[in-house]
Amino acid sequence: MRTSESARRRGRQLDQPIRHGQLTRRGPWRTVAKTLGFTLGVLLVSGGSVAAVATWDLASSVKPGVHLAEAPGDKAAPGTEVSAIAGGVNLLLTGTDTRTGQGTAFETSVVLEGSSGAENNDVTILLHIAQNHQRVSVVGFPRDLMLAVPACPQPDGGTTPASSRVMLNTTLSRGGLSCVVLTIEKLIGIQIPYAAQVSFDGVTAMSDAVGGVTVCLATPVNDLYTNPPLHLAAGQQTLIGADALSFLRSRKGVGDGSDLGRISNQQVFMAALARKVVSGGVLGNPIALFSLAKAVTKNMVLSDTLTNPTTLVQIAVALKDTGLLNMVFLQYPTVSDPIEWGRVIAESSAAEVLNMALVADQPLQLTGDPGPGAVLASSAPVVPGPLTSATPQATSTSPPVSTPAAAPAPAPTDAVLPTSVTGQTAAEQTCTKDN
């Protein structure tokens, strides 16, 4: 009985007309929603510890990697687990000043004449993550630093000979990203297996991706030499897109008008960005995190050691428990060059202390001030001053008067840096200032 009933059911099913090719149609927005849904699901299930796993879905946007010249020691092989990378990390970030392919604002012949092609590494920053992932040091190097440069292999073959005296910002054009890495390795005495290069449009895209960064200005910032020009009132300013790029590139509008003032101003921005990320402004917003990951992979040229999405994730995860007080932003110590005006050389005694600490993976203890382009927020009264534009680009409020986070007492293993080494921790609220 059951068998005959089952047969009748099968017969009715076979009698039904066959529909060929009538699969459910999926519109483009449904595909996007599914992708984002997958990303959000992973983030929500995994939590902040693996928030950067969004980059896993972005492998197709990673550009071909740049091979770094071999240095003593073995580079860590890319991992396959979505967990913190084993051991410490040295990663060099360079910002190129090329105007080529950077949008209509940089396409005039006059602007392109200033810098085109690969050109100069206008910004050079070393990210050092400690072996135990409990500390992060971010070292900014002046573009006008005169130093010895090793022989650099050319990307298309051949070698640029070594030189005993070269300005740091010319190393990118001498031998590409690998040459910048070799130069900083020689200067400090460490191996740097990871590197990345970003241009103007990349900075703009990443500031957009995080929804802007709010910085404190103790004085108005006016700089007619940036593109677009800066006209910012004192107080709190949220910088995004092209304004963020101009703020980071400004020299005439901050500090003493030098690259040293610009570095301390950049550290105000980076510390504010770190506070936003750690406080949950970005890590707590999966869509913002996905956008940032997309901006990184799409707008950066990475070393071939970073093109594996897993490696990017592992480095990001290593930062999750560091804490703001243990993120130190500092400027490589320099003094005026006695040979050439407008250039600087390493301050040998302070540089030796810093170099040895980085090689030994010691915690860094700052004793100097934030630098010529910044001041602690607790001692930053608002100086309204005139704006050089009748229409400021952003409204402002007074800077917060806060008590700086107390630095812990130096441990026996800490490297106490001389006062000539300027900088701040991410926990310290600082404000940009001019002279």
C-alpha positions, 0 to 999 in steps of 0.5 A: 500500500505504501509502495503504490502510494509512493509510486503515484506521488512520483508519477504526479511529480514526473507529470509536472512540466520541466522548467529549464533555466529558471534559476532565481535571478540575483541583482547586483545589490543582492550580491553586494549585500551577500558579500557584506553580510558574510563580512559582517557575520564573520566580524560579529561572530569573531569579535574585535580580535579578528576584525581585520579578517575583512581583508580576506575577501579583498585579495583581488584588489591587492596590487602585485607586490614589490620584492625587497632585497634580501637581508641577513636572516630569513623572512617569516613565511605567510601564515594560514591561521587568522591569529596574531602573527608570531613574534615582532614586526618591522614594517616600513611605510613610505608616502610618495609625493608623485603627482602622476595619476593623483586626480584632476587637482594634480594634473596641471603641467605646473603641478606635475613638474613638481614631482611625477613618476615614482619620485620622492618618499616624502614620508618615511615611517617605521612601525615596530611591534614588539615580540610580545605584541604589548608595545608599538613604536612608530618612528618618523624620519625627516625627509631632509635627513642626510645619511649613508645609503647602501647599494640599491638594486633597480626594479628593472635590473642593475644597481645604484651604487652606495653613497656616503651622503644622500637625502633620505627622500631621494631613496625611493627614486634611487631604487624603489621601495626596496632601497628605502627599506635597505637605507633604514635597515642600515641606519638602525641595524634591524631587518625590515621584512614588510613595506608599503607605499602610499600616494596622495589618493591612497591617503585621501581614500583611507581618511574617507574610509574611517569617516575622518579624524578629529584633531585638536588645533591650538592655533589656526592652521593656514597653508597656501602651499598645500593642495587644496590650501588649508584654512582651519580655525583653532579648536576641534577639526574633523579632517577627511578626504583632501583636507586630511591629505593637506593637513598631513602634508602641511609644513608652512602652516604648522610648527616652525615651517620645517619637516620636523614640525610636520612630523610632530603634526602628523603624530597628532593625527596618527595618535587621534586615529589610533584613539578612534580605532581602539575606542571602537569608532572603527573596530566597532563598525564593521562597515567602516573596517571593510571600507578601510581594508578596501582602501588599503589594498586598493591604494597601496603598493605592498611588498610581496611579503604583505600580499598574502591577505592572511599576513595583513590580518595577522599583523592587525590582530597583533595590535588588538591588546597593545593599549594606547599608552603603549603606542609610542609615536616619536621622531628620529633624533636629528640636529642641523646639518653643518654642511648644508642649510635646511638639512639635518643629520642624525644626533649620534648619541640619541640615535644610538640609544634609540637604535639599540633599543629597537634592535633589543626590542626594549620598551621606549620611554619618552622624556621629551616634548611632543615636538615643534608642531604640537603641544599637550592639550592640557596646556593649549589655550585657544589662540583664535588669530586671523584666518587667511581665508574668509571662509574656513573649511570647517567649524571649530570648538575649543580644544579639550582641557584634559590631564595627559595620561600618566606615563608608567615609571620606567622599568629596569628593561625600559630604554629611557630616551633623551629629551631630544627625542620628541614624540607622544603616546597615543593616550596623550591628547595633543594639539597642532600649533604654529610658531 
